[in-house]
C-alpha cells in the first residue's frame, strides 16, 4: 500500500480559506486550497498553517477522515501589514513545530508558499526533521525587472537564501523555471515544473450565465477578476476605453471589475473612469465565490488579464475552462496559460493604445474571439488539480526519502 503523508502547507501571510480578490488573497490561496483538497482526496493529511489575524479564529477541520485542518497561529499582532511579517517567521516556525508534532499522523513534508512562508518552513524543518518543497508564487527580482524598485532588496536576498536551502523549488511553467534559475542562481536540477490546475466541476462551459455589469447595447462584455492594485493592471482597461472613445466609436465595450482594493488605498479605478469620461462603460463589484465567478466568465465575451506579470495566471485558465477567450499581457506564466492566437491573444505591451487596439479587435471581429473561446475549453482541459497533486506527491516522496537541505 502506498505510504500516506502529512503535508504541512505553510501560507503564513494569507489563509487558504480567505476570499480571493481582496486583501492579500489571490491565486496563491486558490492554489493552496485546491491542491490541498486534491491531496486529501487521495487519503493524505494536510495541515495548513497561516497567521491569526483576529481573535475568534480557531483551527478549522477541512476533512475529519484524514485529520486535515487549517490552523491559525497567533504570531504577532492581528492587524499587521505583510511588510511587517518578516520579523515573525521564527516565532511562527516555533509554534508550527509544536502543532505539527501534536497533530501529524504520518511522515511529514513541508510545502511552503511565498518567501515569508519559505523562511518559516526552513526553520521549522530543523525541529521536524522534514524536507521543504517551496513555491515562490511571485519572485521579488522578477517583479523588479518588470517594475523597478517595486520590491525591497531584503526580499530578493531572502528568496536567494530559500532557493539555496530547500530540497526542491517548484515552478508553474518553464518560463518561471528559467526566472528562478536566472534570478536566484539555483541549480537547474533543483527546479521542477508542476503546472497548477483548474476545478472543472465549477469552471465549465455549461452552466448559468450571469453578467453583473452594465448592459451593453452593442459592444462586447469584458471581465476583469482580481485584486484592484497597479500590478494587476485594471487601470489599463480604463485607459484603453478612453482611447477607444477618442477614436470616435459609436459604442464601446462594457467592462466589469470584480475585486477589492489591495495595497495602495489611493488606487481608485472607479474615480479614474469618471475622470477619463468612461464611467458609464464600467461597473464594479466585490469578490465573489468561484461558482458565481464562473457564471460571470461564461457571460463575458473576453476576460482581460493586464497584469505586469503572473507566475501562472489562474484566472486566465479558469476563464478558458468556461469557454471564454482571454486577452492578456505576454508576461510570466500567462504565456503558458493562454495559447496566443488560438485561445486568446497576448499583448507585448501594457500601453493603453495597444489594449485599445485589442479591444477594437474584439468589437470588430467577434467571430474570431468566439472561435478562441471554443478552443479555450480544450486547452484548459489539460490542466487539473488531481494531476497536479499526483505530480506533487512524487516530489514529496522523493524529498522525504532524501536528505533535507535545511540542516
C-alpha beads as a LAMMPS data file, in Angstrom:
LAMMPS data file: protein, C-alpha beads

407 atoms
406 bonds

1 atom types
1 bond types

-500.0 500.0 xlo xhi
-500.0 500.0 ylo yhi
-500.0 500.0 zlo zhi

Masses

1 110.0

Atoms # bond

1 1 1 0.000 0.000 0.000
2 1 1 1.264 3.498 -0.824
3 1 1 2.527 5.381 2.218
4 1 1 0.322 8.236 3.358
5 1 1 1.969 11.561 4.161
6 1 1 1.237 14.575 6.321
7 1 1 1.762 17.578 4.077
8 1 1 2.286 20.778 6.038
9 1 1 1.118 23.655 3.850
10 1 1 2.723 26.885 5.042
11 1 1 0.842 30.022 3.992
12 1 1 1.901 32.455 6.656
13 1 1 0.644 35.742 5.230
14 1 1 -2.742 34.663 3.875
15 1 1 -5.182 31.902 4.770
16 1 1 -6.216 29.225 2.253
17 1 1 -9.769 29.965 3.439
18 1 1 -9.608 33.684 2.517
19 1 1 -11.729 35.099 -0.299
20 1 1 -9.561 35.527 -3.425
21 1 1 -9.637 39.025 -4.861
22 1 1 -9.326 41.010 -1.660
23 1 1 -6.558 41.862 0.787
24 1 1 -3.567 39.620 0.118
25 1 1 -5.725 36.772 -1.184
26 1 1 -5.422 35.742 -4.797
27 1 1 -4.070 32.923 -6.922
28 1 1 -1.872 31.611 -4.095
29 1 1 -4.957 30.965 -1.974
30 1 1 -6.729 29.181 -4.833
31 1 1 -3.585 27.117 -5.445
32 1 1 -3.115 26.041 -1.811
33 1 1 -6.809 25.320 -1.247
34 1 1 -7.322 23.235 -4.377
35 1 1 -4.026 21.360 -4.145
36 1 1 -4.832 20.546 -0.504
37 1 1 -8.267 19.183 -1.411
38 1 1 -6.772 17.049 -4.190
39 1 1 -4.192 15.609 -1.782
40 1 1 -6.860 14.924 0.845
41 1 1 -8.995 13.110 -1.744
42 1 1 -6.074 10.691 -2.183
43 1 1 -6.008 9.959 1.557
44 1 1 -3.222 12.238 2.745
45 1 1 -3.373 14.521 5.763
46 1 1 -2.946 18.242 5.117
47 1 1 -2.131 20.638 7.945
48 1 1 -2.295 24.186 6.579
49 1 1 -0.752 26.899 8.763
50 1 1 -1.478 30.600 8.472
51 1 1 -1.134 33.597 10.754
52 1 1 -4.018 34.523 13.028
53 1 1 -5.483 37.928 12.113
54 1 1 -8.407 38.142 14.553
55 1 1 -9.327 36.842 17.997
56 1 1 -12.130 34.434 17.032
57 1 1 -10.019 32.421 14.558
58 1 1 -9.663 28.777 15.593
59 1 1 -8.487 25.623 13.783
60 1 1 -10.909 24.523 11.069
61 1 1 -11.319 20.831 10.247
62 1 1 -11.465 20.513 6.457
63 1 1 -11.576 16.702 6.407
64 1 1 -12.249 14.636 9.520
65 1 1 -11.297 11.282 7.987
66 1 1 -7.709 12.351 7.263
67 1 1 -7.428 14.792 10.180
68 1 1 -6.792 17.665 7.804
69 1 1 -7.081 21.182 9.225
70 1 1 -6.362 24.857 8.649
71 1 1 -4.601 26.137 11.772
72 1 1 -4.118 29.859 12.508
73 1 1 -1.127 30.707 14.726
74 1 1 -1.050 33.786 16.972
75 1 1 2.316 35.174 15.862
76 1 1 2.416 38.954 16.304
77 1 1 -0.466 41.407 16.429
78 1 1 -3.624 40.749 14.490
79 1 1 -3.643 43.672 12.085
80 1 1 -0.165 43.833 10.599
81 1 1 0.799 44.694 7.019
82 1 1 2.512 41.958 5.028
83 1 1 5.704 44.036 5.027
84 1 1 5.967 43.653 8.829
85 1 1 5.789 39.865 8.920
86 1 1 9.410 39.017 8.125
87 1 1 10.368 39.604 11.780
88 1 1 7.832 36.975 12.899
89 1 1 8.975 33.974 10.860
90 1 1 10.995 32.440 13.731
91 1 1 8.120 32.738 16.189
92 1 1 5.722 31.331 13.601
93 1 1 8.084 28.405 12.917
94 1 1 8.431 27.525 16.599
95 1 1 4.673 27.488 17.087
96 1 1 4.209 25.436 13.935
97 1 1 6.687 22.749 15.062
98 1 1 4.752 22.233 18.293
99 1 1 1.405 21.972 16.486
100 1 1 2.701 19.587 13.821
101 1 1 4.174 17.260 16.447
102 1 1 0.784 17.156 18.176
103 1 1 -1.335 16.694 15.055
104 1 1 0.648 14.854 12.363
105 1 1 -0.399 11.265 11.651
106 1 1 2.262 10.328 9.095
107 1 1 5.722 11.223 7.877
108 1 1 5.936 14.994 7.438
109 1 1 6.797 17.039 4.346
110 1 1 6.619 20.842 4.353
111 1 1 5.359 22.752 1.313
112 1 1 5.795 26.498 1.738
113 1 1 4.227 29.251 -0.346
114 1 1 5.740 32.733 -0.870
115 1 1 9.039 33.877 0.612
116 1 1 7.769 34.623 4.135
117 1 1 6.485 31.056 4.463
118 1 1 9.714 29.724 2.995
119 1 1 11.733 31.326 5.791
120 1 1 9.397 29.885 8.438
121 1 1 9.426 26.421 6.837
122 1 1 13.224 26.274 6.723
123 1 1 13.376 26.991 10.457
124 1 1 10.599 24.504 11.242
125 1 1 12.326 21.798 9.206
126 1 1 15.068 21.588 11.840
127 1 1 12.660 20.644 14.610
128 1 1 10.576 18.339 12.420
129 1 1 13.437 16.631 10.580
130 1 1 11.439 17.118 7.390
131 1 1 12.220 18.346 3.876
132 1 1 10.876 21.583 2.417
133 1 1 9.369 21.968 -1.031
134 1 1 8.895 25.630 -1.842
135 1 1 6.764 27.525 -4.362
136 1 1 7.651 31.211 -4.761
137 1 1 4.389 32.237 -6.496
138 1 1 5.977 35.638 -7.150
139 1 1 9.671 36.475 -7.197
140 1 1 10.952 39.821 -5.962
141 1 1 13.759 40.067 -8.523
142 1 1 11.395 39.237 -11.370
143 1 1 8.932 41.902 -10.206
144 1 1 11.763 44.434 -10.009
145 1 1 12.813 43.613 -13.565
146 1 1 9.268 44.388 -14.746
147 1 1 8.607 47.283 -12.350
148 1 1 11.963 48.568 -10.989
149 1 1 12.005 49.334 -7.282
150 1 1 8.719 47.616 -6.504
151 1 1 10.300 45.087 -4.109
152 1 1 12.954 45.682 -1.406
153 1 1 16.469 44.247 -1.585
154 1 1 15.993 42.207 1.601
155 1 1 13.195 40.222 -0.033
156 1 1 15.411 39.386 -3.013
157 1 1 18.242 38.307 -0.685
158 1 1 15.974 36.063 1.341
159 1 1 14.475 34.452 -1.736
160 1 1 18.019 33.569 -2.844
161 1 1 18.593 32.060 0.613
162 1 1 15.398 29.992 0.335
163 1 1 16.426 28.721 -3.110
164 1 1 19.754 27.564 -1.680
165 1 1 18.303 25.815 1.378
166 1 1 15.121 23.970 0.379
167 1 1 15.017 20.492 -1.136
168 1 1 13.069 21.460 -4.246
169 1 1 11.661 24.599 -5.846
170 1 1 8.544 24.209 -7.950
171 1 1 7.677 26.407 -10.892
172 1 1 4.292 26.726 -12.560
173 1 1 5.743 26.971 -16.058
174 1 1 9.002 26.533 -17.952
175 1 1 9.245 30.325 -18.171
176 1 1 9.033 30.655 -14.381
177 1 1 11.652 27.931 -14.018
178 1 1 14.064 29.988 -16.104
179 1 1 13.283 33.059 -13.989
180 1 1 14.095 31.160 -10.818
181 1 1 17.384 29.893 -12.221
182 1 1 18.336 33.313 -13.575
183 1 1 17.444 35.387 -10.527
184 1 1 18.294 33.064 -7.612
185 1 1 21.216 31.073 -9.000
186 1 1 19.560 27.788 -8.044
187 1 1 20.889 24.690 -9.809
188 1 1 18.553 23.776 -12.696
189 1 1 18.047 20.185 -11.495
190 1 1 16.504 21.506 -8.263
191 1 1 13.649 23.328 -10.015
192 1 1 10.713 21.193 -11.158
193 1 1 7.828 22.427 -13.299
194 1 1 4.423 21.437 -11.893
195 1 1 1.570 23.330 -13.597
196 1 1 -1.472 24.258 -11.457
197 1 1 -4.928 23.033 -12.248
198 1 1 -8.499 24.169 -12.596
199 1 1 -11.677 22.918 -10.924
200 1 1 -13.600 21.539 -13.896
201 1 1 -16.696 20.930 -11.763
202 1 1 -17.078 24.698 -11.294
203 1 1 -15.287 26.255 -14.248
204 1 1 -17.105 24.697 -17.180
205 1 1 -18.670 25.987 -20.376
206 1 1 -22.024 24.558 -19.291
207 1 1 -23.874 26.353 -16.533
208 1 1 -25.622 29.560 -15.512
209 1 1 -24.662 32.754 -17.314
210 1 1 -24.819 35.997 -15.327
211 1 1 -23.473 39.341 -16.457
212 1 1 -23.123 41.570 -13.375
213 1 1 -22.147 44.750 -15.191
214 1 1 -23.855 47.359 -17.291
215 1 1 -25.818 46.014 -20.209
216 1 1 -24.028 46.686 -23.471
217 1 1 -26.157 47.919 -26.325
218 1 1 -23.798 46.660 -28.997
219 1 1 -20.268 46.478 -27.619
220 1 1 -18.690 43.330 -26.178
221 1 1 -18.545 42.466 -22.479
222 1 1 -15.113 42.416 -20.854
223 1 1 -14.465 40.956 -17.386
224 1 1 -11.583 41.731 -15.036
225 1 1 -11.338 39.467 -11.959
226 1 1 -8.645 40.087 -9.377
227 1 1 -7.251 42.410 -6.753
228 1 1 -7.552 46.090 -7.589
229 1 1 -3.889 47.062 -7.488
230 1 1 -1.451 48.582 -10.014
231 1 1 0.436 45.313 -10.529
232 1 1 -2.780 43.618 -11.716
233 1 1 -3.435 46.477 -14.156
234 1 1 -7.194 47.205 -14.075
235 1 1 -6.377 50.875 -14.809
236 1 1 -5.025 49.763 -18.197
237 1 1 -8.546 48.781 -19.249
238 1 1 -9.998 52.135 -18.192
239 1 1 -7.300 53.982 -20.123
240 1 1 -7.912 51.750 -23.156
241 1 1 -11.621 52.585 -23.039
242 1 1 -10.751 56.277 -23.001
243 1 1 -8.534 55.769 -26.041
244 1 1 -11.355 53.988 -27.883
245 1 1 -13.723 56.825 -27.007
246 1 1 -11.307 59.333 -28.549
247 1 1 -11.308 57.258 -31.728
248 1 1 -14.983 58.080 -32.135
249 1 1 -16.635 54.663 -31.829
250 1 1 -20.406 54.852 -31.507
251 1 1 -20.425 52.036 -28.945
252 1 1 -17.718 50.778 -26.626
253 1 1 -17.103 47.586 -24.682
254 1 1 -18.542 47.414 -21.188
255 1 1 -16.012 46.366 -18.572
256 1 1 -16.915 44.827 -15.232
257 1 1 -14.319 44.717 -12.460
258 1 1 -14.793 42.174 -9.682
259 1 1 -12.281 42.513 -6.858
260 1 1 -11.290 44.658 -3.902
261 1 1 -8.618 47.311 -3.487
262 1 1 -5.390 45.772 -2.222
263 1 1 -2.309 47.626 -1.059
264 1 1 -2.460 51.244 -2.210
265 1 1 -5.511 52.873 -0.654
266 1 1 -5.288 55.809 -3.093
267 1 1 -5.532 53.494 -6.104
268 1 1 -9.050 54.252 -7.327
269 1 1 -10.002 52.811 -10.711
270 1 1 -13.620 53.908 -10.232
271 1 1 -12.581 57.563 -9.874
272 1 1 -10.234 57.221 -12.826
273 1 1 -13.124 56.037 -15.004
274 1 1 -15.040 59.214 -14.145
275 1 1 -12.043 61.444 -14.772
276 1 1 -11.486 59.888 -18.208
277 1 1 -15.158 60.076 -19.170
278 1 1 -15.792 56.335 -19.467
279 1 1 -17.589 55.606 -16.169
280 1 1 -20.808 54.686 -17.953
281 1 1 -18.975 51.768 -19.580
282 1 1 -17.599 50.461 -16.268
283 1 1 -19.093 48.667 -13.282
284 1 1 -17.638 47.230 -10.100
285 1 1 -18.395 44.520 -7.560
286 1 1 -16.779 42.856 -4.590
287 1 1 -15.011 39.485 -4.968
288 1 1 -17.379 36.552 -5.420
289 1 1 -17.355 32.795 -4.898
290 1 1 -15.871 30.537 -7.603
291 1 1 -19.352 29.405 -8.673
292 1 1 -20.541 32.973 -9.190
293 1 1 -17.273 33.955 -10.872
294 1 1 -17.718 31.104 -13.341
295 1 1 -21.173 32.440 -14.269
296 1 1 -19.611 35.870 -14.901
297 1 1 -16.910 34.327 -17.069
298 1 1 -19.420 32.429 -19.185
299 1 1 -21.332 35.666 -19.771
300 1 1 -18.260 37.645 -20.850
301 1 1 -17.029 37.899 -24.424
302 1 1 -13.464 38.147 -23.163
303 1 1 -11.651 38.010 -19.821
304 1 1 -8.824 40.538 -19.562
305 1 1 -5.614 39.946 -17.582
306 1 1 -3.468 43.109 -17.866
307 1 1 -1.053 42.097 -15.076
308 1 1 2.529 43.290 -15.095
309 1 1 3.417 39.621 -14.592
310 1 1 1.921 36.387 -13.276
311 1 1 3.647 33.199 -12.145
312 1 1 0.800 31.386 -13.912
313 1 1 -2.486 33.257 -14.140
314 1 1 -5.213 31.025 -12.699
315 1 1 -7.965 33.447 -13.717
316 1 1 -6.883 33.016 -17.331
317 1 1 -7.147 29.233 -17.269
318 1 1 -10.437 29.317 -15.342
319 1 1 -11.919 31.654 -17.952
320 1 1 -10.847 29.359 -20.749
321 1 1 -12.405 26.375 -18.984
322 1 1 -15.652 28.380 -19.121
323 1 1 -15.287 28.726 -22.893
324 1 1 -14.255 32.379 -22.829
325 1 1 -11.306 33.830 -24.701
326 1 1 -8.578 35.667 -22.789
327 1 1 -6.782 38.894 -23.579
328 1 1 -3.587 39.051 -21.516
329 1 1 -0.175 40.628 -21.176
330 1 1 2.631 38.497 -22.623
331 1 1 4.431 38.031 -19.315
332 1 1 5.414 35.204 -16.991
333 1 1 3.124 32.199 -16.810
334 1 1 0.453 33.858 -18.949
335 1 1 2.458 32.750 -21.978
336 1 1 1.640 29.177 -20.956
337 1 1 -1.855 29.735 -19.599
338 1 1 -3.027 31.383 -22.853
339 1 1 -2.357 29.866 -26.271
340 1 1 -1.721 33.004 -28.313
341 1 1 -3.898 33.373 -31.429
342 1 1 -5.648 30.128 -30.533
343 1 1 -7.450 30.621 -27.204
344 1 1 -6.981 34.371 -26.958
345 1 1 -4.293 36.958 -27.570
346 1 1 -1.155 38.032 -25.736
347 1 1 -0.043 41.657 -25.918
348 1 1 3.604 42.690 -25.741
349 1 1 2.771 45.986 -24.060
350 1 1 0.650 47.449 -21.282
351 1 1 0.292 50.715 -23.173
352 1 1 -3.375 51.803 -23.305
353 1 1 -3.147 52.199 -27.079
354 1 1 -2.170 48.538 -27.509
355 1 1 -5.054 47.401 -25.320
356 1 1 -7.416 49.722 -27.177
357 1 1 -6.327 48.083 -30.430
358 1 1 -7.028 44.636 -28.975
359 1 1 -10.440 45.640 -27.623
360 1 1 -11.202 47.131 -31.021
361 1 1 -10.463 43.699 -32.473
362 1 1 -12.947 42.149 -30.021
363 1 1 -15.532 44.704 -31.197
364 1 1 -14.933 44.313 -34.922
365 1 1 -14.106 40.608 -35.173
366 1 1 -16.477 38.838 -32.764
367 1 1 -16.399 35.566 -34.728
368 1 1 -12.647 35.274 -34.222
369 1 1 -12.986 35.676 -30.471
370 1 1 -15.818 33.140 -30.321
371 1 1 -13.508 30.691 -32.098
372 1 1 -10.848 31.394 -29.494
373 1 1 -13.392 30.612 -26.775
374 1 1 -14.294 27.275 -28.352
375 1 1 -10.631 26.252 -28.484
376 1 1 -10.043 27.517 -24.952
377 1 1 -12.161 24.734 -23.417
378 1 1 -9.891 22.060 -24.884
379 1 1 -6.747 23.917 -23.815
380 1 1 -7.970 24.267 -20.226
381 1 1 -8.892 20.584 -20.076
382 1 1 -5.171 19.718 -19.975
383 1 1 -4.862 21.319 -16.502
384 1 1 -6.298 19.610 -13.394
385 1 1 -5.708 19.734 -9.647
386 1 1 -5.793 15.931 -9.453
387 1 1 -2.972 15.662 -11.970
388 1 1 -1.037 18.352 -10.145
389 1 1 -1.441 16.536 -6.818
390 1 1 -0.070 13.331 -8.321
391 1 1 2.995 15.167 -9.611
392 1 1 3.497 16.889 -6.266
393 1 1 3.269 13.586 -4.396
394 1 1 6.167 12.271 -6.444
395 1 1 8.224 15.272 -5.341
396 1 1 7.131 14.940 -1.713
397 1 1 8.060 11.244 -1.582
398 1 1 11.395 11.766 -3.280
399 1 1 12.238 14.588 -0.884
400 1 1 11.083 12.541 2.134
401 1 1 13.409 9.680 1.143
402 1 1 16.357 12.011 0.720
403 1 1 18.316 14.302 2.984
404 1 1 16.785 17.730 3.575
405 1 1 18.953 20.705 2.607
406 1 1 17.644 22.730 5.551
407 1 1 20.150 21.382 8.105

Bonds

1 1 1 2
2 1 2 3
3 1 3 4
4 1 4 5
5 1 5 6
6 1 6 7
7 1 7 8
8 1 8 9
9 1 9 10
10 1 10 11
11 1 11 12
12 1 12 13
13 1 13 14
14 1 14 15
15 1 15 16
16 1 16 17
17 1 17 18
18 1 18 19
19 1 19 20
20 1 20 21
21 1 21 22
22 1 22 23
23 1 23 24
24 1 24 25
25 1 25 26
26 1 26 27
27 1 27 28
28 1 28 29
29 1 29 30
30 1 30 31
31 1 31 32
32 1 32 33
33 1 33 34
34 1 34 35
35 1 35 36
36 1 36 37
37 1 37 38
38 1 38 39
39 1 39 40
40 1 40 41
41 1 41 42
42 1 42 43
43 1 43 44
44 1 44 45
45 1 45 46
46 1 46 47
47 1 47 48
48 1 48 49
49 1 49 50
50 1 50 51
51 1 51 52
52 1 52 53
53 1 53 54
54 1 54 55
55 1 55 56
56 1 56 57
57 1 57 58
58 1 58 59
59 1 59 60
60 1 60 61
61 1 61 62
62 1 62 63
63 1 63 64
64 1 64 65
65 1 65 66
66 1 66 67
67 1 67 68
68 1 68 69
69 1 69 70
70 1 70 71
71 1 71 72
72 1 72 73
73 1 73 74
74 1 74 75
75 1 75 76
76 1 76 77
77 1 77 78
78 1 78 79
79 1 79 80
80 1 80 81
81 1 81 82
82 1 82 83
83 1 83 84
84 1 84 85
85 1 85 86
86 1 86 87
87 1 87 88
88 1 88 89
89 1 89 90
90 1 90 91
91 1 91 92
92 1 92 93
93 1 93 94
94 1 94 95
95 1 95 96
96 1 96 97
97 1 97 98
98 1 98 99
99 1 99 100
100 1 100 101
101 1 101 102
102 1 102 103
103 1 103 104
104 1 104 105
105 1 105 106
106 1 106 107
107 1 107 108
108 1 108 109
109 1 109 110
110 1 110 111
111 1 111 112
112 1 112 113
113 1 113 114
114 1 114 115
115 1 115 116
116 1 116 117
117 1 117 118
118 1 118 119
119 1 119 120
120 1 120 121
121 1 121 122
122 1 122 123
123 1 123 124
124 1 124 125
125 1 125 126
126 1 126 127
127 1 127 128
128 1 128 129
129 1 129 130
130 1 130 131
131 1 131 132
132 1 132 133
133 1 133 134
134 1 134 135
135 1 135 136
136 1 136 137
137 1 137 138
138 1 138 139
139 1 139 140
140 1 140 141
141 1 141 142
142 1 142 143
143 1 143 144
144 1 144 145
145 1 145 146
146 1 146 147
147 1 147 148
148 1 148 149
149 1 149 150
150 1 150 151
151 1 151 152
152 1 152 153
153 1 153 154
154 1 154 155
155 1 155 156
156 1 156 157
157 1 157 158
158 1 158 159
159 1 159 160
160 1 160 161
161 1 161 162
162 1 162 163
163 1 163 164
164 1 164 165
165 1 165 166
166 1 166 167
167 1 167 168
168 1 168 169
169 1 169 170
170 1 170 171
171 1 171 172
172 1 172 173
173 1 173 174
174 1 174 175
175 1 175 176
176 1 176 177
177 1 177 178
178 1 178 179
179 1 179 180
180 1 180 181
181 1 181 182
182 1 182 183
183 1 183 184
184 1 184 185
185 1 185 186
186 1 186 187
187 1 187 188
188 1 188 189
189 1 189 190
190 1 190 191
191 1 191 192
192 1 192 193
193 1 193 194
194 1 194 195
195 1 195 196
196 1 196 197
197 1 197 198
198 1 198 199
199 1 199 200
200 1 200 201
201 1 201 202
202 1 202 203
203 1 203 204
204 1 204 205
205 1 205 206
206 1 206 207
207 1 207 208
208 1 208 209
209 1 209 210
210 1 210 211
211 1 211 212
212 1 212 213
213 1 213 214
214 1 214 215
215 1 215 216
216 1 216 217
217 1 217 218
218 1 218 219
219 1 219 220
220 1 220 221
221 1 221 222
222 1 222 223
223 1 223 224
224 1 224 225
225 1 225 226
226 1 226 227
227 1 227 228
228 1 228 229
229 1 229 230
230 1 230 231
231 1 231 232
232 1 232 233
233 1 233 234
234 1 234 235
235 1 235 236
236 1 236 237
237 1 237 238
238 1 238 239
239 1 239 240
240 1 240 241
241 1 241 242
242 1 242 243
243 1 243 244
244 1 244 245
245 1 245 246
246 1 246 247
247 1 247 248
248 1 248 249
249 1 249 250
250 1 250 251
251 1 251 252
252 1 252 253
253 1 253 254
254 1 254 255
255 1 255 256
256 1 256 257
257 1 257 258
258 1 258 259
259 1 259 260
260 1 260 261
261 1 261 262
262 1 262 263
263 1 263 264
264 1 264 265
265 1 265 266
266 1 266 267
267 1 267 268
268 1 268 269
269 1 269 270
270 1 270 271
271 1 271 272
272 1 272 273
273 1 273 274
274 1 274 275
275 1 275 276
276 1 276 277
277 1 277 278
278 1 278 279
279 1 279 280
280 1 280 281
281 1 281 282
282 1 282 283
283 1 283 284
284 1 284 285
285 1 285 286
286 1 286 287
287 1 287 288
288 1 288 289
289 1 289 290
290 1 290 291
291 1 291 292
292 1 292 293
293 1 293 294
294 1 294 295
295 1 295 296
296 1 296 297
297 1 297 298
298 1 298 299
299 1 299 300
300 1 300 301
301 1 301 302
302 1 302 303
303 1 303 304
304 1 304 305
305 1 305 306
306 1 306 307
307 1 307 308
308 1 308 309
309 1 309 310
310 1 310 311
311 1 311 312
312 1 312 313
313 1 313 314
314 1 314 315
315 1 315 316
316 1 316 317
317 1 317 318
318 1 318 319
319 1 319 320
320 1 320 321
321 1 321 322
322 1 322 323
323 1 323 324
324 1 324 325
325 1 325 326
326 1 326 327
327 1 327 328
328 1 328 329
329 1 329 330
330 1 330 331
331 1 331 332
332 1 332 333
333 1 333 334
334 1 334 335
335 1 335 336
336 1 336 337
337 1 337 338
338 1 338 339
339 1 339 340
340 1 340 341
341 1 341 342
342 1 342 343
343 1 343 344
344 1 344 345
345 1 345 346
346 1 346 347
347 1 347 348
348 1 348 349
349 1 349 350
350 1 350 351
351 1 351 352
352 1 352 353
353 1 353 354
354 1 354 355
355 1 355 356
356 1 356 357
357 1 357 358
358 1 358 359
359 1 359 360
360 1 360 361
361 1 361 362
362 1 362 363
363 1 363 364
364 1 364 365
365 1 365 366
366 1 366 367
367 1 367 368
368 1 368 369
369 1 369 370
370 1 370 371
371 1 371 372
372 1 372 373
373 1 373 374
374 1 374 375
375 1 375 376
376 1 376 377
377 1 377 378
378 1 378 379
379 1 379 380
380 1 380 381
381 1 381 382
382 1 382 383
383 1 383 384
384 1 384 385
385 1 385 386
386 1 386 387
387 1 387 388
388 1 388 389
389 1 389 390
390 1 390 391
391 1 391 392
392 1 392 393
393 1 393 394
394 1 394 395
395 1 395 396
396 1 396 397
397 1 397 398
398 1 398 399
399 1 399 400
400 1 400 401
401 1 401 402
402 1 402 403
403 1 403 404
404 1 404 405
405 1 405 406
406 1 406 407
